[in-house]
Amino acid sequence: MLSMTDKYKKFLEMEFTVFDVETSGLNPEKDDVLEIAALKLRGQEIIGRLELLAQPTRSIPLEAERVHGLNEIYLLVNGQSIDSVIKKFLEFLGNSIVVGHNIREFDWLFILYYTKKFKWPQPENKIIDTLELSRKLLSLPSNTLANVANYFGFEHKDAHRAMPDVEMNAKVFLKLMELLLNQKD
């Protein structure tokens, strides 16, 4: 059995990619990914950063635009094609462990949808969902990213834009891993 020190050393050697998507809706088959942001970590150290905007393929509902502030004209001018965005994200991701808040039930489903749509190999990265982890480790009435961040003393501003969400989630992830690694076996 690994000691706490050995577990932590092993954790510090691993690569994690914390990511988030902003979308035009909740359904990967009907809605677009509009933004992807990711930070690659080796243990606690940030070793890579990725921010990509995608051109929408259909109109963005006003409700979605109100959430993240991304509109069609801005994205058409500043975004890239979705296949280019997903390809760059997958290259950035590599074999690292994927981390995000509610990614198993949301963000990752969009990535899997696009890889299937473009007939690319399905990524087989391990996933750590900080929503699931926070439910397991913390006793909070609600485990939104903002609530979990607040629990650890972080103020979450600029919610619902991909990179601020990723930066906050990276901090939350490291705190959750600290709790997990310090649990008695």
C-alpha positions as CSV (number, residue, x, y, z in Angstrom):
1,M,0.0,0.0,0.0
2,L,1.3,3.5,-0.9
3,S,2.0,5.9,1.9
4,M,0.6,9.5,1.9
5,T,3.9,10.8,0.7
6,D,4.1,8.2,-2.1
7,K,0.5,9.0,-3.2
8,Y,1.3,12.7,-3.3
9,K,4.5,12.2,-5.3
10,K,2.6,10.1,-7.8
11,F,-0.1,12.8,-8.0
12,L,2.6,15.4,-8.8
13,E,3.9,13.4,-11.7
14,M,0.5,13.0,-13.4
15,E,-0.9,15.2,-16.2
16,F,-4.4,16.5,-15.9
17,T,-6.4,18.7,-18.3
18,V,-9.1,20.8,-16.6
19,F,-11.5,21.9,-19.3
20,D,-14.9,23.6,-19.8
21,V,-17.1,24.3,-22.8
22,E,-19.7,27.0,-23.4
23,T,-22.5,25.9,-25.7
24,S,-25.6,27.2,-27.4
25,G,-27.7,24.7,-25.5
26,L,-27.8,21.4,-23.5
27,N,-28.0,18.8,-26.3
28,P,-24.8,17.8,-28.2
29,E,-26.9,16.6,-31.2
30,K,-28.8,19.9,-31.5
31,D,-26.5,22.6,-30.0
32,D,-23.1,23.9,-30.8
33,V,-19.9,24.2,-28.7
34,L,-19.0,27.9,-28.9
35,E,-15.9,28.0,-26.6
36,I,-13.5,25.5,-25.1
37,A,-10.9,26.4,-22.6
38,A,-8.4,24.1,-20.9
39,L,-5.4,24.2,-18.5
40,K,-3.0,21.3,-18.5
41,L,-1.5,20.6,-15.1
42,R,1.4,18.4,-14.0
43,G,0.5,17.9,-10.4
44,Q,-0.1,21.5,-9.2
45,E,1.9,23.2,-11.9
46,I,0.2,24.7,-15.0
47,I,2.1,23.5,-18.1
48,G,-0.3,24.5,-20.8
49,R,-3.2,26.7,-21.7
50,L,-5.8,26.6,-24.5
51,E,-8.6,28.9,-25.4
52,L,-10.7,28.4,-28.5
53,L,-13.8,30.0,-30.0
54,A,-15.9,28.1,-32.4
55,Q,-18.1,29.4,-35.2
56,P,-21.7,28.5,-34.6
57,T,-23.5,26.4,-37.2
58,R,-26.9,27.6,-36.2
59,S,-28.4,30.6,-34.4
60,I,-27.6,31.0,-30.7
61,P,-30.7,31.2,-28.5
62,L,-31.0,34.5,-26.6
63,E,-31.1,32.5,-23.3
64,A,-27.7,30.9,-24.0
65,E,-26.2,34.3,-25.1
66,R,-27.4,35.8,-21.8
67,V,-25.6,33.1,-19.9
68,H,-22.1,33.4,-21.5
69,G,-22.3,36.6,-23.5
70,L,-21.1,35.0,-26.7
71,N,-23.0,36.1,-29.8
72,E,-23.1,34.9,-33.4
73,I,-21.4,37.9,-35.0
74,Y,-18.5,37.9,-32.6
75,L,-18.0,34.1,-33.0
76,L,-18.2,34.2,-36.8
77,V,-15.5,36.8,-36.9
78,N,-13.3,35.4,-34.1
79,G,-14.1,31.7,-34.1
80,Q,-12.7,28.7,-36.0
81,S,-14.6,25.8,-37.5
82,I,-15.7,23.3,-34.9
83,D,-13.7,20.4,-36.4
84,S,-10.5,22.6,-36.1
85,V,-11.5,23.5,-32.5
86,I,-12.2,19.9,-31.4
87,K,-9.0,18.6,-33.2
88,K,-6.8,21.2,-31.4
89,F,-8.5,20.4,-28.1
90,L,-7.9,16.7,-28.5
91,E,-4.2,17.3,-29.5
92,F,-3.8,19.5,-26.4
93,L,-5.5,16.9,-24.2
94,G,-3.3,14.0,-25.3
95,N,-3.4,11.1,-22.8
96,S,-3.9,13.3,-19.8
97,I,-6.6,12.7,-17.2
98,V,-9.6,14.9,-18.0
99,V,-11.0,17.1,-15.2
100,G,-14.1,19.2,-15.0
101,H,-17.2,20.1,-13.1
102,N,-20.1,18.0,-14.3
103,I,-18.1,16.9,-17.4
104,R,-19.2,13.3,-17.3
105,E,-22.9,14.4,-17.8
106,F,-22.3,17.5,-20.0
107,D,-19.0,18.8,-21.4
108,W,-17.5,15.4,-22.2
109,L,-20.7,14.3,-24.1
110,F,-20.2,17.2,-26.5
111,I,-16.6,16.1,-27.2
112,L,-17.7,12.5,-27.7
113,Y,-20.5,13.6,-30.0
114,Y,-18.1,15.6,-32.3
115,T,-15.5,12.8,-32.4
116,K,-18.2,10.4,-33.5
117,K,-19.6,12.9,-36.0
118,F,-16.2,13.4,-37.6
119,K,-15.5,9.7,-37.5
120,W,-12.4,10.2,-35.3
121,P,-11.2,7.7,-32.7
122,Q,-13.1,8.1,-29.4
123,P,-10.9,9.5,-26.7
124,E,-10.3,7.0,-23.9
125,N,-9.0,9.4,-21.2
126,K,-9.7,8.8,-17.6
127,I,-12.1,11.3,-16.1
128,I,-12.2,13.1,-12.8
129,D,-15.5,14.9,-12.3
130,T,-15.1,17.5,-9.6
131,L,-18.9,17.6,-9.1
132,E,-18.9,13.9,-8.2
133,L,-15.7,14.3,-6.1
134,S,-17.2,17.3,-4.2
135,R,-20.4,15.3,-3.5
136,K,-18.3,12.5,-2.1
137,L,-15.9,14.6,0.0
138,L,-18.0,17.6,1.1
139,S,-21.3,18.1,2.8
140,L,-22.8,21.0,0.9
141,P,-26.5,21.7,0.1
142,S,-25.5,22.3,-3.5
143,N,-22.3,21.4,-5.3
144,T,-22.2,24.0,-8.0
145,L,-18.7,25.1,-8.9
146,A,-19.4,28.5,-7.3
147,N,-20.5,26.8,-4.0
148,V,-17.5,24.4,-3.9
149,A,-15.2,27.3,-4.7
150,N,-16.7,29.4,-1.9
151,Y,-16.3,26.4,0.5
152,F,-12.6,26.6,-0.2
153,G,-12.5,30.4,0.2
154,F,-12.3,31.2,-3.5
155,E,-14.6,33.9,-5.0
156,H,-15.8,32.8,-8.4
157,K,-16.2,35.8,-10.7
158,D,-16.9,35.7,-14.4
159,A,-18.8,32.4,-14.2
160,H,-20.0,31.0,-17.5
161,R,-17.0,31.9,-19.6
162,A,-14.8,28.9,-20.2
163,M,-11.4,30.1,-19.0
164,P,-12.5,31.7,-15.7
165,D,-14.5,28.5,-15.0
166,V,-11.5,26.4,-15.8
167,E,-9.1,28.5,-13.7
168,M,-11.5,28.2,-10.7
169,N,-12.1,24.5,-11.3
170,A,-8.4,23.9,-11.3
171,K,-8.1,25.5,-7.9
172,V,-11.1,23.5,-6.7
173,F,-9.7,20.3,-8.2
174,L,-6.3,20.7,-6.3
175,K,-8.1,21.3,-3.0
176,L,-10.3,18.3,-3.6
177,M,-7.3,16.1,-4.4
178,E,-5.6,17.4,-1.3
179,L,-8.6,16.2,0.8
180,L,-8.7,12.9,-1.1
181,L,-5.0,12.2,-0.7
182,N,-5.1,13.1,3.0
183,Q,-7.9,10.6,3.7
184,K,-7.0,7.7,5.9
185,D,-7.1,4.4,4.0
